[in-house]
């Protein structure tokens, strides 16, 4: 027994049976009050408190050595600032705080900025092409 499910309640209603009759007696208000009736004890006044012979303060736990290598703990200096990051210097605009990768200025065109490639450079020439003489013909046969 217990509390009927939603499907069970629908089936009981379809059969014209009151679903509250199928709930276990452990879920009623009278049983709840009877179970917790003896537990509700009022708190005494401060004059009626019992004085304990032992010290009720919480003590420090006993330290135990755990197996394995202990975690390393960094020793901070007392007057050390919170975080000191490496000073960055921009080689493009000569300012501190960032490097040339995040600089907002356009790159200065120079020979250093041009990468050399393995491919030959094809430049357009203004000179007319040289045509060999007819006497100097290359024979493939």
C-alpha positions in Angstrom: 0.0 0.0 0.0 1.0 3.6 0.0 -0.3 6.5 -2.1 -1.9 5.4 -5.4 -0.4 6.6 -8.6 -2.1 9.0 -11.0 -3.1 6.0 -13.2 -4.5 4.2 -10.1 -6.5 7.3 -9.0 -8.1 7.5 -12.5 -8.9 3.8 -12.4 -10.5 4.1 -8.9 -12.5 7.1 -10.0 -13.7 5.2 -13.1 -14.8 2.4 -10.8 -16.6 4.9 -8.5 -14.3 4.2 -5.6 -13.0 7.0 -3.4 -9.1 7.2 -3.8 -8.6 8.4 -0.2 -9.8 5.0 1.0 -6.9 3.4 -0.7 -4.2 5.5 1.0 -2.2 3.8 3.7 -2.9 4.8 7.3 0.8 5.7 7.7 0.1 8.8 5.5 -2.7 10.2 7.6 -2.5 13.3 9.9 -3.4 11.3 13.0 -0.6 8.9 12.5 1.9 11.7 11.8 0.9 13.5 15.0 1.0 10.3 17.1 4.6 9.5 15.8 6.1 12.9 16.6 4.0 13.7 19.7 6.7 12.5 22.2 9.6 14.1 20.3 8.4 17.7 20.7 10.0 18.7 24.0 10.1 22.4 24.9 13.6 24.0 25.5 14.3 24.8 29.1 15.3 28.3 30.2 19.0 29.2 30.6 18.7 28.8 34.4 17.7 25.2 34.0 20.5 24.1 31.8 22.8 21.4 33.0 26.4 22.4 33.5 28.7 19.8 31.9 31.9 18.7 33.6 33.8 18.4 30.4 34.9 21.2 28.1 32.3 21.4 25.2 34.6 23.4 22.9 35.5 22.0 19.6 39.1 20.9 19.4 41.6 20.8 16.6 41.5 17.4 14.8 44.4 15.0 15.1 46.8 15.4 12.2 47.5 12.3 10.1 50.2 11.8 7.5 48.6 10.8 4.3 50.2 8.4 1.8 52.0 9.8 -1.2 53.9 12.9 -2.0 52.5 16.1 -0.5 51.2 19.0 -2.6 53.7 21.7 -3.2 52.8 25.1 -1.7 54.2 28.2 -3.2 55.8 30.6 -0.6 54.4 34.0 -1.3 56.4 37.1 -0.2 54.7 39.4 2.3 55.1 42.6 0.2 54.5 40.9 -3.1 52.0 42.6 -5.4 49.0 40.6 -6.5 50.1 39.7 -10.0 53.1 41.0 -11.8 53.0 40.1 -15.5 55.9 40.4 -17.9 56.2 43.9 -19.4 55.3 43.9 -23.0 56.8 46.3 -25.5 55.6 47.0 -29.1 58.4 47.1 -31.6 56.1 48.8 -34.1 54.8 51.8 -32.2 57.4 51.8 -29.3 54.7 51.7 -26.6 54.4 49.5 -23.4 51.5 47.2 -22.6 51.2 45.0 -25.7 53.4 43.6 -28.4 53.4 44.0 -32.2 50.8 41.2 -32.7 48.1 43.2 -31.0 49.2 46.7 -32.2 46.5 48.8 -33.8 48.8 50.6 -36.2 49.2 49.4 -39.7 52.5 47.6 -40.4 55.3 49.8 -41.8 56.2 48.5 -45.3 59.9 47.5 -45.3 62.1 44.9 -46.8 62.0 43.0 -43.5 58.2 42.5 -43.8 58.5 40.8 -47.2 59.1 37.1 -47.0 61.3 35.4 -49.5 59.6 32.6 -51.4 61.0 29.6 -53.2 59.1 30.4 -56.4 60.8 32.5 -59.0 59.4 36.0 -59.4 57.7 36.7 -62.7 58.0 40.4 -63.5 56.8 42.0 -66.7 59.6 43.4 -68.8 59.2 46.4 -71.1 61.9 45.1 -73.4 60.9 43.2 -76.5 61.5 39.5 -76.5 64.8 38.3 -78.1 64.1 36.1 -81.2 67.0 33.8 -82.2 68.3 33.9 -85.7 67.0 31.3 -88.2 70.4 29.9 -88.6 70.6 28.9 -85.0 67.8 26.5 -84.8 67.6 23.7 -82.4 67.0 20.3 -83.8 65.3 17.8 -81.7 66.1 15.0 -84.2 
